[in-house]
């Protein structure tokens, strides 16, 4: 898999996805979007992966959409009909949305580590993650209002499950900086670290902890949480009942209980490839 905007590696069950264009503030150019889909396709195909860390390089996590891409006609259409042109643009936006849907739908937990600015598309990205860790100087900006557009690749759909409505609307309407301390106060981030190195250390420790759990139970928890977020309580209870009726037949429960009784660390097999 040839990548130009992302570094990808897997070690000891942890996949590390790193934005690698610091000189360009890790802006999301034309290559970024399909590369993110390709990387998460590889993660889902690799049964050894038990957790993902998304990080970045340089001063800022990402400045969001590459404005050169935004202003160069990213979704050209050969048709002269305005309706067909707009339908082609709709399909283009849906393709961009999928680059973050793959994070949300990933079978394992995804931890984002943010330093500096996480702007525009960066907020779309991190709201699709399970867990967010940031540095003390980090800030988040729902940038789209500042360039007179409506955010359209996930922030407005996912952030209502992470923050109160009044605060969300303020951030969306004003495009102001949402600083790390305030983000922690509202539970948007799980940890605030003094440095990028410390933030990465916290993410690594959390990822190792998750990787040591039953992968069957972890993927089940994520599936049930995502289903519950998008459905009623009654639907969620039915879903988890059916899930456990099928998945609790495996070996992991017995191994976990035996390890607890022996005060030992259980070792679980990878999911089937």
C-alpha positions, 0 to 999 in steps of 0.5 A: 500500500503506497501512501503519501499523506499518512504513515501506517504501521502495526506493532504488538496489536496497536495500529499507528496512523500518523499524518505526515505533512507537517510543512503543510500543517497536515492539511487534507489534500486530494490524496488524503481522503482515499488513503484514510479509507485504504488504511482503515480497510487494512486495519479491518482486514488485520485480525491482530489489530486491537486498537488504533492511535491516530496522531500527527507530526509538527506543530499542529494536528491538522489545519483541515481541508487543503484550500487549494483542493476546495477552490480547484473544483474538487468534483468536476462534472462533464454535464452542463445541466445544473441538476446533474452538476449538483448531484455529482457534487453530492456524490463527491461529498459522500465520498469525503464523508466515508473517509471518517465513517471508516474510523467511526465504523472501525471494529476496534477503538480509535484514540486520537492524539492532538497537538496544536490546532485541530481545525475544520476537517480535523474536528470531523476526524477526531469526533469520529474517534472513540477517545481524544487526548490532547496537549495543553496548548491544543485547540479545536476549531469548527472552521467551516463558518469562517469560510462561509460553508456548512460542515459536511463530513461529520462534525455536525452529526457526531458532536451532539453526542459529545457536547451540550447543544448550547456549546455546540451551537456557539462553537459552530456559529462563531468558529472560535477556538475551543481550548484544551482546558475547556474541552477537558471541562466538558469531557470532549477530551479524555486527557490533557498532557503537558507535551506531545510526547506525554500525550503519545505516552498516555495514548500508548498506555491506554491502547496497551490496556485495551489490547490486553482485553478480549478482542471479541468483547471490545468489538462487541462493546464498540458495536453496541455503543455505536448502535445505541447512539444511533437508535432508541434505548429499546432498540439498543437493549434488543441489539445487545441481547442478540449480540451476547446470545451469539458471541458469549459462546466463545472461549474468552469469558471462560479464560477471563474468569479463570484469570480473575480467579487466579489473579493472572493476566488473561491472554486472548486469541486474535479475532478470525481473519 
